[in-house]
């Protein structure tokens, strides 16, 4: 991700991300991520950027491009502090996709967010979200919480 692929304005914030096969994908950010990215690009990155030829968006504190290794280490470290033994970037992507559907997101926009060429791969998340919704329903069903006495069934004559 380079500085040229970031678009920030007051109404929309998105990144152009290049995934597998160099397919371009637009990733829209929420308000909090937008604010954090704006703070980073305005104050943090300029402080660390020493070589203007380096156009990568995310830099180390020494001003070098940030690679995947340190990011994976940060994710593992935060996971360990949170008491989560198994956490990695792809698991976060997987969890975010499932939660997107559980909380009302639609499959077609999820397909675009994930950069899937077709719905086949995205439909796997639909199955997982359905299982999760069923488990939640069992746990929190309002009707199952009501204490109703069983109806008496009349005896057959």
Backbone as a printed PyTorch tensor [residue, N CA C, xyz], in Angstrom:
tensor([[[  0.8540,  -1.1640,   0.0000],
         [  0.0000,   0.0000,   0.0000],
         [  0.9070,   1.2350,   0.0000]],

        [[  0.6540,   2.1150,  -0.9370],
         [  1.4660,   3.3260,  -1.0300],
         [  0.6100,   4.5510,  -0.7170]],

        [[  1.2830,   5.6820,  -0.5640],
         [  0.5650,   6.9290,  -0.2750],
         [ -0.4410,   7.2570,  -1.3820]],

        [[ -0.1250,   6.8750,  -2.6040],
         [ -1.0100,   7.1600,  -3.7320],
         [ -2.2980,   6.3450,  -3.6930]],

        [[ -2.3100,   5.2400,  -2.9610],
         [ -3.4940,   4.3860,  -2.9370],
         [ -4.4540,   4.7500,  -1.8090]],

        [[ -4.1260,   5.7740,  -1.0370],
         [ -4.9800,   6.1720,   0.0800],
         [ -5.7770,   7.3970,  -0.3260]],

        [[ -7.0710,   7.3220,  -0.0980],
         [ -7.9390,   8.4630,  -0.3740],
         [ -8.6630,   8.8110,   0.9180]],

        [[ -8.4380,  10.0000,   1.4070],
         [ -9.1080,  10.4420,   2.6240],
         [ -9.8640,  11.7260,   2.3230]],

        [[-11.1150,  11.7740,   2.6680],
         [-11.8620,  13.0290,   2.6380],
         [-12.8790,  12.9890,   3.7620]],

        [[-13.6210,  14.0610,   3.9200],
         [-14.5240,  14.1510,   5.0730],
         [-15.7060,  13.1830,   4.9790]],

        [[-16.0940,  12.7580,   3.7620],
         [-17.2570,  11.8810,   3.6250],
         [-16.9040,  10.4210,   3.4150]],

        [[-15.8130,  10.1580,   2.7130],
         [-15.4560,   8.7770,   2.3880],
         [-13.9910,   8.5530,   2.7070]],

        [[-13.6920,   7.4030,   3.2010],
         [-12.3030,   7.0320,   3.4150],
         [-12.1380,   5.6240,   2.8880]],

        [[-11.2150,   5.4670,   1.9760],
         [-10.9730,   4.1350,   1.4680],
         [ -9.5210,   3.9680,   1.0960]],

        [[ -9.1420,   2.7330,   1.0110],
         [ -7.8110,   2.3640,   0.5610],
         [ -7.9630,   1.5420,  -0.7020]],

        [[ -7.0180,   1.6980,  -1.6170],
         [ -6.9400,   0.8000,  -2.7610],
         [ -5.9140,  -0.2440,  -2.3700]],

        [[ -6.3590,  -1.4780,  -2.3420],
         [ -5.4970,  -2.5680,  -1.9290],
         [ -5.3510,  -3.5190,  -3.1030]],

        [[ -4.1400,  -4.0200,  -3.3110],
         [ -3.9060,  -4.9820,  -4.3680],
         [ -3.7210,  -6.3450,  -3.7220]],

        [[ -4.6210,  -7.2670,  -4.0480],
         [ -4.5870,  -8.6040,  -3.4690],
         [ -3.9570,  -9.5960,  -4.4160]],

        [[ -4.3590, -10.8550,  -4.2470],
         [ -3.8240, -11.9290,  -5.0870],
         [ -4.0430, -11.6040,  -6.5540]],

        [[ -3.0480, -11.8890,  -7.3540],
         [ -3.1600, -11.6380,  -8.7880],
         [ -3.1890, -10.1620,  -9.1230]],

        [[ -2.7330,  -9.3330,  -8.1990],
         [ -2.7140,  -7.8790,  -8.3800],
         [ -4.0860,  -7.3030,  -8.7190]],

        [[ -5.1530,  -7.9400,  -8.1860],
         [ -6.5000,  -7.4000,  -8.3770],
         [ -6.6840,  -6.2290,  -7.4220]],

        [[ -7.1460,  -5.1180,  -7.9760],
         [ -7.3860,  -3.9410,  -7.1550],
         [ -8.7040,  -4.0920,  -6.4090]],

        [[ -8.6950,  -3.7100,  -5.1550],
         [ -9.8900,  -3.7750,  -4.3190],
         [ -9.9830,  -2.4750,  -3.5450]],

        [[-11.1780,  -1.9450,  -3.4460],
         [-11.4180,  -0.7410,  -2.6560],
         [-11.9100,  -1.1850,  -1.2840]],

        [[-11.2450,  -0.7390,  -0.2410],
         [-11.6190,  -1.0940,   1.1240],
         [-12.0620,   0.1790,   1.8370]],

        [[-13.3530,   0.2580,   2.1490],
         [-13.8740,   1.4140,   2.8700],
         [-13.6270,   1.2260,   4.3590]],

        [[-13.3030,   2.3040,   5.0170],
         [-12.9940,   2.2560,   6.4410],
         [-14.1220,   2.8790,   7.2490]],

        [[-14.2800,   2.4200,   8.4660],
         [-15.2330,   3.0200,   9.3880],
         [-14.6780,   4.3140,   9.9620]],

        [[-15.4990,   5.0020,  10.7350],
         [-15.1280,   6.3010,  11.2970],
         [-13.8640,   6.2260,  12.1620]],

        [[-13.7860,   5.2400,  13.0430],
         [-12.6350,   5.1480,  13.9430],
         [-11.3520,   4.8310,  13.1790]],

        [[-11.4340,   3.9260,  12.2090],
         [-10.2550,   3.6060,  11.4040],
         [ -9.8490,   4.8210,  10.5670]],

        [[-10.8340,   5.5500,  10.0600],
         [-10.5680,   6.7630,   9.2840],
         [ -9.8120,   7.7760,  10.1340]],

        [[-10.2810,   7.9890,  11.3530],
         [ -9.6270,   8.9510,  12.2540],
         [ -8.2060,   8.5050,  12.5930]],

        [[ -8.0210,   7.2070,  12.8510],
         [ -6.6860,   6.6940,  13.1740],
         [ -5.7420,   6.8520,  11.9790]],

        [[ -6.2330,   6.5590,  10.7790],
         [ -5.3940,   6.6790,   9.5840],
         [ -5.0610,   8.1440,   9.3040]],

        [[ -6.0120,   9.0220,   9.5220],
         [ -5.7730,  10.4500,   9.3360],
         [ -4.7070,  10.9460,  10.3180]],

        [[ -4.7960,  10.5220,  11.5660],
         [ -3.7890,  10.8890,  12.5710],
         [ -2.4210,  10.3550,  12.1720]],

        [[ -2.3890,   9.0870,  11.7270],
         [ -1.1200,   8.4740,  11.3220],
         [ -0.4900,   9.2320,  10.1580]],

        [[ -1.2900,   9.5020,   9.1120],
         [ -0.7260,  10.1500,   7.9180],
         [ -0.3660,  11.6140,   8.1610]],

        [[ -1.0500,  12.2520,   9.0980],
         [ -0.7950,  13.6610,   9.3660],
         [  0.3610,  13.8790,  10.3410]],

        [[  0.4410,  13.0610,  11.3900],
         [  1.4160,  13.3110,  12.4550],
         [  2.4990,  12.2490,  12.5880]],

        [[  2.1240,  10.9740,  12.5890],
         [  3.0730,   9.9050,  12.8960],
         [  4.0000,   9.6180,  11.7180]],

        [[  3.4300,   9.3420,  10.5460],
         [  4.2580,   8.9810,   9.3990],
         [  5.2590,  10.0670,   9.0360]],

        [[  4.8410,  11.3470,   8.9510],
         [  5.8230,  12.3860,   8.5980],
         [  6.9970,  12.4650,   9.5980]],

        [[  6.7180,  12.1460,  10.8480],
         [  7.7690,  12.1780,  11.8730],
         [  8.8260,  11.0950,  11.6150]],

        [[  8.3970,   9.9330,  11.1190],
         [  9.3090,   8.8150,  10.8850],
         [  9.8830,   8.7860,   9.4670]],

        [[  9.2070,   9.4220,   8.5180],
         [  9.6450,   9.3770,   7.1180],
         [ 10.9120,  10.2050,   6.9490]],

        [[ 11.9950,   9.5170,   6.5980],
         [ 13.2620,  10.2150,   6.3960],
         [ 13.6260,  10.2750,   4.9180]],

        [[ 13.2280,   9.2850,   4.1540],
         [ 13.5430,   9.2050,   2.7310],
         [ 12.2650,   9.4490,   1.9340]],

        [[ 12.1650,  10.6050,   1.2490],
         [ 10.9460,  10.9060,   0.4930],
         [ 10.6730,   9.9320,  -0.6540]],

        [[ 11.6600,   9.1480,  -1.0490],
         [ 11.4610,   8.1770,  -2.1220],
         [ 10.6430,   6.9730,  -1.6450]],

        [[ 10.5660,   6.7720,  -0.3330],
         [  9.7800,   5.6630,   0.2070],
         [  8.3210,   6.1050,   0.2740]],

        [[  7.4980,   5.4950,  -0.5730],
         [  6.0880,   5.8970,  -0.6540],
         [  5.1490,   4.9110,   0.0170]],

        [[  5.6930,   3.8390,   0.5960],
         [  4.8340,   2.8770,   1.3060],
         [  4.1100,   3.6060,   2.4220]],

        [[  2.8530,   3.2690,   2.6270],
         [  2.0240,   3.9480,   3.6180],
         [  2.5290,   3.7220,   5.0390]],

        [[  2.7390,   2.4630,   5.3970],
         [  3.1160,   2.1660,   6.7700],
         [  4.6190,   1.9740,   6.8850]],

        [[  5.2170,   2.6940,   7.8440],
         [  6.6560,   2.6720,   8.0560],
         [  6.9820,   2.1980,   9.4680]],

        [[  8.2100,   1.6970,   9.6210],
         [  8.7100,   1.3750,  10.9590],
         [  9.1150,   2.6840,  11.6400]],

        [[  9.4800,   2.6180,  12.9010],
         [  9.9090,   3.8430,  13.5910],
         [ 11.2420,   4.3600,  13.0470]],

        [[ 11.9390,   3.5130,  12.2840],
         [ 13.1870,   3.9280,  11.6390],
         [ 12.9470,   4.4690,  10.2210]],

        [[ 11.6780,   4.5340,   9.8120],
         [ 11.3570,   5.1070,   8.5130],
         [ 11.4540,   4.1560,   7.3400]],

        [[ 11.5990,   2.8730,   7.5900],
         [ 11.6620,   1.8680,   6.5340],
         [ 10.2610,   1.2880,   6.2970]],

        [[  9.9960,   0.7360,   5.1210],
         [  8.6780,   0.1280,   4.8730],
         [  8.3870,  -1.0010,   5.8700]],

        [[  7.1770,  -1.0230,   6.3820],
         [  6.7530,  -2.0500,   7.3270],
         [  6.3840,  -3.3060,   6.5510]],

        [[  7.0070,  -4.4230,   6.9070],
         [  6.7480,  -5.7010,   6.2360],
         [  5.7780,  -6.5480,   7.0530]],

        [[  5.3720,  -7.6760,   6.4740],
         [  4.3860,  -8.5560,   7.1100],
         [  4.8920,  -9.1630,   8.4170]],

        [[  6.1690,  -9.4970,   8.5080],
         [  6.7180, -10.1490,   9.7030],
         [  6.4400,  -9.3930,  10.9980]],

        [[  6.8100,  -8.1150,  11.0800],
         [  6.5260,  -7.3560,  12.3070],
         [  5.0280,  -7.2120,  12.5990]],

        [[  4.2210,  -7.1280,  11.5600],
         [  2.7710,  -7.0360,  11.7650],
         [  2.2490,  -8.3340,  12.3730]],

        [[  2.7050,  -9.4760,  11.8450],
         [  2.3060, -10.7630,  12.4090],
         [  2.7450, -10.8890,  13.8660]],

        [[  3.9290, -10.3840,  14.1640],
         [  4.4300, -10.4090,  15.5460],
         [  3.5470,  -9.5480,  16.4570]],

        [[  3.1410,  -8.3610,  15.9610],
         [  2.2710,  -7.4820,  16.7530],
         [  0.9320,  -8.1500,  17.0290]],

        [[  0.3670,  -8.7900,  16.0190],
         [ -0.9220,  -9.4690,  16.1890],
         [ -0.8000, -10.5770,  17.2250]],

        [[  0.2530, -11.3670,  17.1230],
         [  0.4650, -12.4550,  18.0860],
         [  0.6620, -11.9070,  19.4970]],

        [[  1.3860, -10.8100,  19.6150],
         [  1.6480, -10.2010,  20.9180],
         [  0.3650,  -9.6720,  21.5630]],

        [[ -0.4490,  -8.9950,  20.7720],
         [ -1.7250,  -8.4820,  21.2870],
         [ -2.6370,  -9.6480,  21.6620]],

        [[ -2.6490, -10.6860,  20.8420],
         [ -3.4400, -11.8780,  21.1470],
         [ -3.0130, -12.5200,  22.4470]],

        [[ -1.7110, -12.6280,  22.6520],
         [ -1.1870, -13.2390,  23.8750],
         [ -1.5940, -12.4180,  25.1070]],

        [[ -1.4870, -11.0860,  25.0030],
         [ -1.8950, -10.2170,  26.1270],
         [ -3.3860, -10.3310,  26.4100]],

        [[ -4.1700, -10.6200,  25.3660],
         [ -5.6220, -10.7600,  25.5280],
         [ -6.0100, -12.1680,  25.9590]],

        [[ -5.0330, -13.0560,  26.0760],
         [ -5.3180, -14.4220,  26.4870],
         [ -5.7960, -15.3170,  25.3610]],

        [[ -5.5170, -14.9210,  24.1250],
         [ -5.9190, -15.7110,  22.9560],
         [ -4.6700, -16.4380,  22.4560]],

        [[ -4.7200, -17.7590,  22.4680],
         [ -3.5220, -18.5320,  22.1200],
         [ -3.2840, -18.6020,  20.6080]],

        [[ -4.3400, -18.6430,  19.8340],
         [ -4.2050, -18.8090,  18.3830],
         [ -4.8080, -17.6060,  17.6680]],

        [[ -3.9670, -16.6880,  17.2180],
         [ -4.4600, -15.5320,  16.4740],
         [ -3.4330, -15.1600,  15.4020]],

        [[ -3.9330, -14.8750,  14.2180],
         [ -3.0870, -14.4420,  13.1100],
         [ -3.9480, -13.6190,  12.1580]],

        [[ -3.3070, -12.9550,  11.2150],
         [ -4.0130, -12.0280,  10.3270],
         [ -5.1690, -12.6830,   9.5770]],

        [[ -4.9590, -13.8760,   9.0500],
         [ -6.0210, -14.5140,   8.2800],
         [ -7.2010, -14.8850,   9.1750]],

        [[ -6.9380, -15.2580,  10.4210],
         [ -8.0220, -15.5620,  11.3530],
         [ -8.8290, -14.2940,  11.6580]],

        [[ -8.1550, -13.1450,  11.7640],
         [ -8.8650, -11.8800,  11.9810],
         [ -9.7540, -11.5550,  10.7730]],

        [[ -9.2430, -11.7820,   9.5710],
         [-10.0320, -11.5610,   8.3480],
         [-11.2540, -12.4810,   8.3320]],

        [[-11.0320, -13.7390,   8.6680],
         [-12.0820, -14.7440,   8.6980],
         [-13.1680, -14.3630,   9.7260]],

        [[-12.7420, -13.9760,  10.9090],
         [-13.6740, -13.5900,  11.9700],
         [-14.4470, -12.3350,  11.5890]],

        [[-13.7550, -11.3540,  11.0250],
         [-14.4240, -10.1150,  10.6090],
         [-15.4750, -10.4050,   9.5420]],

        [[-15.1730, -11.2910,   8.6050],
         [-16.1240, -11.6250,   7.5460],
         [-17.3580, -12.3090,   8.1210]],

        [[-17.1550, -13.2370,   9.0310],
         [-18.2860, -13.9420,   9.6410],
         [-19.1410, -12.9760,  10.4480]],

        [[-18.5000, -12.1190,  11.2410],
         [-19.2400, -11.1580,  12.0570],
         [-19.9800, -10.1430,  11.1960]],

        [[-19.4120,  -9.7920,  10.0580],
         [-20.0760,  -8.8840,   9.1200],
         [-21.4360,  -9.4540,   8.7260]],

        [[-21.4700, -10.7520,   8.4140],
         [-22.7320, -11.3920,   8.0350],
         [-23.6610, -11.5500,   9.2270]],

        [[-23.1290, -11.9440,  10.3800],
         [-23.9500, -12.1320,  11.5830],
         [-24.6460, -10.8310,  11.9570]],

        [[-23.9960,  -9.7090,  11.7360],
         [-24.5630,  -8.4130,  12.1170],
         [-25.3030,  -7.7240,  10.9750]],

        [[-25.6770,  -8.5010,   9.9480],
         [-26.5750,  -7.9600,   8.9330],
         [-25.9530,  -7.5690,   7.6110]],

        [[-24.6650,  -7.7550,   7.4250],
         [-24.0480,  -7.4310,   6.1430],
         [-24.5160,  -8.3910,   5.0600]],

        [[-24.4670,  -7.9440,   3.8200],
         [-24.9340,  -8.8060,   2.7310],
         [-23.7550,  -9.4900,   2.0410]],

        [[-24.0630, -10.5960,   1.3950],
         [-23.0410, -11.4600,   0.8000],
         [-22.3010, -10.7630,  -0.3490]],

        [[-23.0130, -10.0160,  -1.1740],
         [-22.3630,  -9.3880,  -2.3230],
         [-21.3630,  -8.3230,  -1.9010]],

        [[-21.7060,  -7.5120,  -0.8980],
         [-20.7350,  -6.5170,  -0.4570],
         [-19.5690,  -7.1900,   0.2670]],

        [[-19.8260,  -8.2950,   0.9610],
         [-18.7400,  -9.0420,   1.5950],
         [-17.8000,  -9.6020,   0.5280]],

        [[-18.3710, -10.0920,  -0.5500],
         [-17.5570, -10.6080,  -1.6540],
         [-16.6020,  -9.5250,  -2.1520]],

        [[-17.1180,  -8.3170,  -2.3170],
         [-16.2690,  -7.2010,  -2.7650],
         [-15.2100,  -6.8660,  -1.7330]],

        [[-15.6100,  -6.8310,  -0.4490],
         [-14.6580,  -6.5110,   0.6170],
         [-13.5080,  -7.5050,   0.6660]],

        [[-13.8320,  -8.7880,   0.4870],
         [-12.8120,  -9.8250,   0.5800],
         [-12.0050,  -9.9740,  -0.7050]],

        [[-12.5260,  -9.4170,  -1.8030],
         [-11.8260,  -9.5060,  -3.0710],
         [-11.9810, -10.8480,  -3.7590]],

        [[-13.0520, -11.5620,  -3.4380],
         [-13.2970, -12.8500,  -4.0790],
         [-13.8470, -12.6260,  -5.4830]],

        [[-13.3650, -13.4220,  -6.4270],
         [-13.8220, -13.2930,  -7.8120],
         [-15.2600, -13.7610,  -7.9680]],

        [[-15.6540, -14.7910,  -7.2120],
         [-17.0090, -15.3270,  -7.2970],
         [-17.5870, -15.5500,  -5.9120]],

        [[-18.8380, -15.9750,  -5.8900],
         [-19.5210, -16.1810,  -4.6110],
         [-19.1840, -17.5080,  -3.9390]],

        [[-18.5410, -18.4230,  -4.6480],
         [-18.2690, -19.7430,  -4.0850],
         [-17.5060, -19.6570,  -2.7650]],

        [[-16.4290, -18.9020,  -2.7480],
         [-15.6260, -18.7780,  -1.5250],
         [-16.3810, -17.9930,  -0.4550]],

        [[-17.0730, -16.9580,  -0.8540],
         [-17.8090, -16.1250,   0.1010],
         [-18.9180, -16.9250,   0.7780]],

        [[-19.5280, -17.8580,   0.0630],
         [-20.6160, -18.6620,   0.6300],
         [-20.1680, -19.5200,   1.8080]],

        [[-18.8860, -19.8010,   1.9110],
         [-18.3890, -20.5300,   3.0810],
         [-18.6280, -19.7270,   4.3540]],

        [[-18.5040, -18.4120,   4.2560],
         [-18.7580, -17.5540,   5.4060],
         [-20.2400, -17.5310,   5.7530]],

        [[-21.0860, -17.6320,   4.7500],
         [-22.5340, -17.6700,   4.9900],
         [-22.8710, -18.8800,   5.8460]],

        [[-22.3000, -20.0340,   5.5250],
         [-22.5460, -21.2560,   6.2980],
         [-22.0840, -21.0670,   7.7400]],

        [[-20.8840, -20.5120,   7.9310],
         [-20.3630, -20.2980,   9.2860],
         [-21.2300, -19.3110,  10.0570]],

        [[-21.6700, -18.2470,   9.3800],
         [-22.5120, -17.2580,  10.0440],
         [-23.8510, -17.8710,  10.4260]],

        [[-24.4000, -18.7320,   9.5860],
         [-25.6730, -19.3930,   9.8870],
         [-25.5340, -20.2760,  11.1220]],

        [[-24.4340, -21.0240,  11.2030],
         [-24.1910, -21.8590,  12.3870],
         [-24.0790, -21.0030,  13.6430]],

        [[-23.3870, -19.8840,  13.5130],
         [-23.2100, -18.9930,  14.6650],
         [-24.5420, -18.3770,  15.0790]],

        [[-25.3450, -17.9610,  14.1140],
         [-26.6570, -17.3970,  14.4300],
         [-27.5560, -18.4220,  15.1120]],

        [[-27.4980, -19.6700,  14.6730],
         [-28.3020, -20.7270,  15.2940],
         [-27.8860, -20.9320,  16.7450]],

        [[-26.5880, -20.9170,  17.0040],
         [-26.0930, -21.0840,  18.3770],
         [-26.5060, -19.9060,  19.2540]],

        [[-26.4520, -18.7050,  18.7090],
         [-26.8690, -17.5130,  19.4620],
         [-28.3630, -17.5990,  19.7560]],

        [[-29.1540, -17.9930,  18.7620],
         [-30.6060, -18.1060,  18.9400],
         [-30.9340, -19.0830,  20.0600]],

        [[-30.2490, -20.2190,  20.0980],
         [-30.4830, -21.1950,  21.1670],
         [-30.2030, -20.5960,  22.5310]],

        [[-29.1620, -19.7800,  22.6120],
         [-28.7350, -19.2200,  23.8900],
         [-29.6220, -18.0580,  24.3700]],

        [[-30.1240, -17.2440,  23.4480],
         [-30.8050, -16.0210,  23.8500],
         [-32.2580, -15.9090,  23.4020]],

        [[-32.8290, -16.9700,  22.9190],
         [-34.1960, -16.9170,  22.4170],
         [-35.1550, -16.3610,  23.4790]],

        [[-35.8510, -15.2660,  23.1800],
         [-36.7680, -14.6840,  24.1670],
         [-37.8950, -15.6410,  24.5520]],

        [[-38.3910, -16.4040,  23.5930],
         [-39.4930, -17.3160,  23.8930],
         [-39.0550, -18.4300,  24.8400]],

        [[-37.8030, -18.8440,  24.7340],
         [-37.3110, -19.8920,  25.6220],
         [-37.0660, -19.3650,  27.0310]],

        [[-37.0540, -18.0600,  27.2060],
         [-36.8130, -17.4670,  28.5220],
         [-38.1120, -17.2500,  29.3150]],

        [[-39.2350, -17.3330,  28.6290],
         [-40.5240, -17.1040,  29.2820],
         [-40.9520, -18.3640,  30.0220]],

        [[-41.3430, -18.1770,  31.2610],
         [-41.7820, -19.3230,  32.0650],
         [-43.2900, -19.4920,  31.8690]],

        [[-43.6480, -20.3910,  30.9820],
         [-45.0530, -20.6460,  30.6750],
         [-45.3800, -22.0610,  31.1220]],

        [[-46.4950, -22.1730,  31.8180],
         [-46.9300, -23.5000,  32.2230],
         [-47.4410, -24.2350,  30.9940]],

        [[-47.1460, -25.5320,  30.8950],
         [-47.6140, -26.2940,  29.7370],
         [-49.1410, -26.2920,  29.6640]],

        [[-49.6250, -26.2570,  28.4580],
         [-51.0800, -26.3060,  28.2670],
         [-51.5670, -27.7160,  28.5650]],

        [[-52.7400, -27.7760,  29.1230],
         [-53.3330, -29.0940,  29.3640],
         [-54.0330, -29.5310,  28.0970]],

        [[-53.7150, -30.7110,  27.6990],
         [-54.3150, -31.2620,  26.4880],
         [-55.5330, -32.0720,  26.9310]],

        [[-56.6880, -31.7550,  26.3290],
         [-57.9000, -32.5150,  26.7120],
         [-57.7540, -33.9860,  26.3560]],

        [[-58.2940, -34.8100,  27.2360],
         [-58.2360, -36.2570,  26.9770],
         [-59.1910, -36.6070,  25.8660]],

        [[-58.7730, -37.5520,  25.0760],
         [-59.6180, -38.0170,  23.9710],
         [-60.7500, -38.8410,  24.5270]],

        [[-61.9070, -38.7690,  23.9470],
         [-63.0880, -39.5070,  24.4340],
         [-63.3070, -40.7370,  23.6850]]])
